[in-house]
């Protein structure tokens, strides 16, 4: 099973199992990472699942053609936005993302 790492707000890395086909938001919820709320349930209607992607992984988590306009609009509502910010509900786990590293917003200089 793929793994991924969440960098928590205190900069502690937290490695979790990342089942194929689940979104990063669903993986965070399954791992009881309460700082990723996902209030809209992944319907692209909020920014409470915002994460910061490690720069080495950013291109790998972008869909063909880049982020959708809807995701860009929702990210405008997020705090601590960075160049590598994504909504975790829009990233589906694949074998190619085994080892993915993301940080929670509010993590001071996570990478």
Number of C-alpha atoms within 10 A of each C-alpha: 9 16 17 21 19 23 22 18 15 11 16 13 15 15 15 16 16 27 19 16 13 16 20 25 25 25 23 25 15 13 14 10 16 10 17 21 17 23 13 13 14 18 10 20 14 20 26 25 27 29 30 26 27 18 14 11 15 17 13 14 21 15 12 9 6 11 14 12 9 10 18 15 14 17 22 10 13 19 12 14 16 13 9 17 22 26 26 26 25 22 19 19 22 16 13 10 18 17 16 22 23 28 25 23 24 17 16 12 8 18 14
